[in-house]
């Protein structure tokens, strides 16, 4: 897993990101979506468990696990992420992740199960 990820400036004009704000009327899901990127593995995957996200990505934010779960559901609704569960493990995958990442030719194997 990389220490850094690219976030394309096209995110500022993304219709899906705009729709995420429209349906939630909150910048929190938008911020969480962008902060998922550097934590994702080489396939754009990360643990979709709200507890894990709360304590690894936004530990200083005063948001509930329920808020995180709702934000993930809204991201899925607008097509920004895919969510699945396999062998009791909840996984998310950022849609189009590889389109904006440099150096993915040297991908490591994902520790997250395929959908």
C-alpha positions as CSV (number, residue, x, y, z in Angstrom):
1,X,0.0,0.0,0.0
2,X,1.4,3.4,-1.0
3,X,1.9,6.3,1.4
4,X,0.5,8.8,-1.1
5,X,-2.2,8.8,-3.7
6,X,-3.0,11.2,-6.5
7,X,-6.3,13.1,-6.4
8,X,-7.0,14.5,-9.8
9,X,-8.2,18.1,-10.1
10,X,-11.1,16.7,-12.1
11,X,-12.7,15.8,-8.7
12,X,-13.7,19.5,-8.4
13,X,-16.0,19.2,-11.4
14,X,-17.1,15.6,-10.9
15,X,-20.9,15.2,-11.3
16,X,-20.8,12.3,-8.9
17,X,-19.1,14.2,-6.2
18,X,-21.5,17.1,-6.8
19,X,-24.4,14.7,-6.5
20,X,-23.0,13.4,-3.3
21,X,-23.2,16.8,-1.8
22,X,-26.7,17.4,-3.2
23,X,-28.2,14.3,-1.7
24,X,-26.5,14.8,1.7
25,X,-26.3,18.6,2.0
26,X,-23.1,18.0,3.8
27,X,-19.4,18.3,3.0
28,X,-18.5,15.4,5.3
29,X,-19.2,12.6,2.8
30,X,-17.2,14.5,0.2
31,X,-14.3,15.0,2.5
32,X,-14.4,11.3,3.6
33,X,-14.5,10.2,-0.1
34,X,-11.3,12.2,-0.8
35,X,-9.6,11.0,2.4
36,X,-10.3,7.4,1.5
37,X,-7.9,7.6,-1.5
38,X,-4.5,7.6,0.4
39,X,-5.7,4.8,2.6
40,X,-6.8,2.5,-0.3
41,X,-4.6,-0.3,-1.5
42,X,-3.3,-0.5,-5.1
43,X,-6.8,-1.6,-6.3
44,X,-8.6,1.3,-4.6
45,X,-9.9,-1.0,-1.9
46,X,-10.2,-0.5,1.8
47,X,-12.0,-1.8,4.8
48,X,-15.7,-0.6,4.7
49,X,-16.2,-1.1,8.5
50,X,-17.2,2.3,9.9
51,X,-15.3,1.6,13.2
52,X,-12.1,1.0,11.2
53,X,-12.7,4.1,9.1
54,X,-13.4,6.2,12.1
55,X,-10.2,5.2,13.9
56,X,-7.9,5.1,10.9
57,X,-9.0,7.9,8.5
58,X,-10.8,10.5,10.7
59,X,-9.8,9.8,14.3
60,X,-10.1,13.5,15.3
61,X,-13.6,14.0,13.8
62,X,-16.6,14.0,16.1
63,X,-18.8,11.8,13.9
64,X,-20.5,8.5,14.7
65,X,-20.0,5.2,13.0
66,X,-23.6,5.5,11.8
67,X,-22.7,8.8,10.1
68,X,-19.8,7.0,8.3
69,X,-22.0,4.1,7.3
70,X,-24.6,6.6,5.9
71,X,-21.8,8.5,4.0
72,X,-20.6,5.2,2.5
73,X,-24.1,4.3,1.4
74,X,-24.5,7.7,-0.3
75,X,-21.1,7.3,-2.0
76,X,-22.4,3.9,-3.3
77,X,-25.7,5.4,-4.4
78,X,-24.0,8.0,-6.6
79,X,-21.5,5.5,-8.0
80,X,-18.3,6.7,-6.3
81,X,-17.6,3.4,-4.6
82,X,-18.7,-0.2,-4.7
83,X,-19.4,-2.0,-1.4
84,X,-19.5,-5.8,-0.8
85,X,-19.2,-8.3,2.0
86,X,-17.3,-11.5,1.7
87,X,-16.4,-13.9,4.5
88,X,-17.8,-11.5,7.1
89,X,-15.4,-8.7,5.8
90,X,-16.9,-5.5,4.5
91,X,-14.9,-4.0,1.6
92,X,-15.2,-0.8,-0.4
93,X,-13.6,-0.1,-3.8
94,X,-13.2,3.4,-5.2
95,X,-14.7,3.4,-8.7
96,X,-12.2,4.5,-11.4
97,X,-9.4,4.6,-8.9
98,X,-6.7,3.4,-11.3
99,X,-7.6,6.1,-13.8
100,X,-5.8,8.7,-11.6
101,X,-3.0,6.8,-10.0
102,X,0.5,6.7,-11.3
103,X,2.7,3.6,-10.8
104,X,0.0,1.0,-10.5
105,X,2.0,-1.3,-12.8
106,X,3.8,-2.6,-9.7
107,X,0.6,-3.5,-7.9
108,X,0.8,-5.6,-4.8
109,X,-1.8,-8.3,-4.2
110,X,-4.9,-6.9,-2.5
111,X,-5.5,-8.1,1.0
112,X,-9.2,-7.5,0.4
113,X,-11.4,-10.2,-1.2
114,X,-12.7,-9.8,-4.7
115,X,-16.5,-9.1,-5.0
